[in-house]
Amino acid sequence: MKILITGGAGFVGSNLAIKLKQKYTGYDFICFDNLKRSGSELNLPRIKAEGIQFIHGDVRNAEDLSSIPAFDILIDACAEPSVLAGVNSSVEQVINSNLIGTFHCLELAKKYNASFVFLSTSRVYPITLLNDAKFTETENRFSWSENQSISGISSRGVNEQFPLHGSRSFYGFTKYASEQLIAEYNYYFNMNTVINRCGVIAGPWQMGKVDQGVLVFWLAQHFWKNKLKYIGFGGAGKQVRDILYIDDLVELIDYEIHHIKSLSGSLYNVGGGIESSVSLRELTELCSQVTGNKIDIEKSNESRPGDIRIYITDNSKVINETGWKPSHNSKDIVAKTFEWIKANNALLKNILS
C-alpha cells in the first residue's frame, strides 16, 4: 500500500506515518507539509529515520501537489487548527488552508482513484448550542446533565446527531465545509471516504499552544514553572475536555485504511470519551503530581470568542461499527507526555515554554 499524509510533519501526521510504517514495513509513505507550525521541523529526522519520504509543499498550492506520484490512500491531517484563526488573523488564510486545501487534496486523490481519510474536528458543532446544554457544577468540574432538550447530547457526551445550525468559528466552518465537499466526491466520483470529527488529541511530539494542544501546553508550563491562567466561566478552571491519546487515534486510522471500502461514507465522532475527560483544575493537579511543581494560576472572568464550557465525545457509533475503543485515560496521557518533555528538555524549551 502507498499512503500520502498531508500535514505529515505535524503532530498527528508524523505520528501516523511513523507508527504505521513501523507496523507495516512494506508500505510506502509520503509526508507532505509546509513546515509552517513551529516545531514541525523537529519531526523531519524522525520521519526520515523510518525511510519515509518527505515533500515540502503547501496544500493551498495545487502545483505543489501535482508532482506527487500515485498512491492508494490520502490521509488529510493538515489544517490551520486554532479556534481563533480568522479572529486574530486573516479569514482568507484559514479558508485557503482548510477548505481550498481539502479541495486540492480531493482532486489529487481523484486523479489516482485513491481513498480519502479526513481528520475533521469536534469544532464543527455550534458554540452557542454546546454552551446552552444543561449542566451541573461540582467543586472541580462542570458536567453535562443526562436529560437534555437538545438532541445528540447526554452526560456521556456529543454524538453525531447533535444539531449543526449556528456559528462554530472560522476553523470549525472550514472543516465542516470540507466535510460537505468530501460527501460530494464520495457520491459523484465513488471515492471511498471516512471522516473523523476529533476532539482534543495529545501526546509526545505535540507542540501545544494556548489555543490548540492545551494538555501539552499546560503540562509544559508546569514543567518550566511558568504562570498560567484560568480564563472564563468564573475563572475557576472547571471547563472540561476529553483527551484522546495519539496512539489510540493511530489504531483507529489503521483500522479505517484497511476497511476503507466497507466504511466508505462513514462519519465518526472520535475522542477520549468521558473516561478520559478532565477539567483544567483536574489537569493542574495531574501536572503538579508528575512534575512535582506547583505554579501560580491566575483567575480571569474574561470571555473569549469560541470558548466552550464542556466538550466530551460520545464514541458510541465508532465503537459499535469498528470495535475500536480508546485505551488511555487522562492520567496515562499526562504521564507519557511528561516523560517525553523531560527526555527532550533542551530541544523543546524554546518552543513549548
C-alpha positions, 0 to 999 in steps of 0.5 A: 500500500502507498499512503500520502499524509498531508500535514505529515510533519505535524503532530498527528501526521508524523505520528501516523506515518511513523507508527504505521510504517513501523507496523507495516514495513512494506508500505510506502509513505509520503509526508507532505507539509509546509513546515509552517507550525513551529516545531514541525521541523523537529519531526523531519529526522524522525520521519526520515529515520523510518525511510519515509519520504518527505515533500515540502509543499503547501496544500493551498498550492495545487502545483505543489501537489501535482508532482506527487506520484500515485498512491492508494490512500490520502490521509488529510491531517493538515489544517490551520487548527486554532479556534481563533484563526480568522479572529486574530488573523486573516479569514482568507488564510484559514479558508485557503488552508482548510477548505481550498486545501481539502479541495486540492487534496480531493482532486489529487486523490481523484486523479489516482482513484485513491481513498480519502481519510479526513481528520475533521474536528469536534469544532464543527458543532455550534458554540452557542448550542454546546454552551446552552446544554444543561449542566451541573457544577461540582467543586472541580468540574462542570458536567453535562446533565443526562436529560437534555432538550437538545438532541445528540447530547447526554452526560456521556457526551456529543454524538453525531446527531447533535444539531449543526445550525449556528456559528462554530468559528472560522476553523470549525466552518472550514472543516465542516465545509470540507466535510460537505465537499468530501460527501460530494466526491464520495457520491459523484466520483465513488471515492471511498471516504471516512471522516473523523470529527476529533476532539482534543488529541495529545501526546509526545511530539505535540507542540501545544499552544494556548489555543490548540494542544492545551494538555501539552501546553499546560503540562509544559508550563508546569514543567518550566514553572511558568504562570498560567491562567484560568480564563472564563466561566468564573475563572475557576478552571472547571471547563472540561475536555476529553483527551484522546491519546495519539496512539489510540487515534493511530489504531483507529486510522489503521483500522479505517485504511484497511476497511476503507471500502466497507466504511466508505461514507462513514462519519465518526465522532472520535475522542477520549470519551468521558473516561478520559475527560478532565477539567483544567483544575483536574489537569493542574493537579495531574501536572503538579503530581508528575512534575512535582511543581506547583505554579501560580494560576491566575483567575480571569472572568474574561470571555473569549470568542469560541470558548466552550464550557464542556466538550466530551465525545460520545464514541458510541457509533465508532465503537459499535461499527469498528470495535475500536475503543480508546485505551488511555485515560487522562492520567496515562496521557499526562504521564507519557507526555511528561516523560517525553518533555523531560527526555527532550528538555533542551530541544523543546524549551524554546518552543513549548515554554 
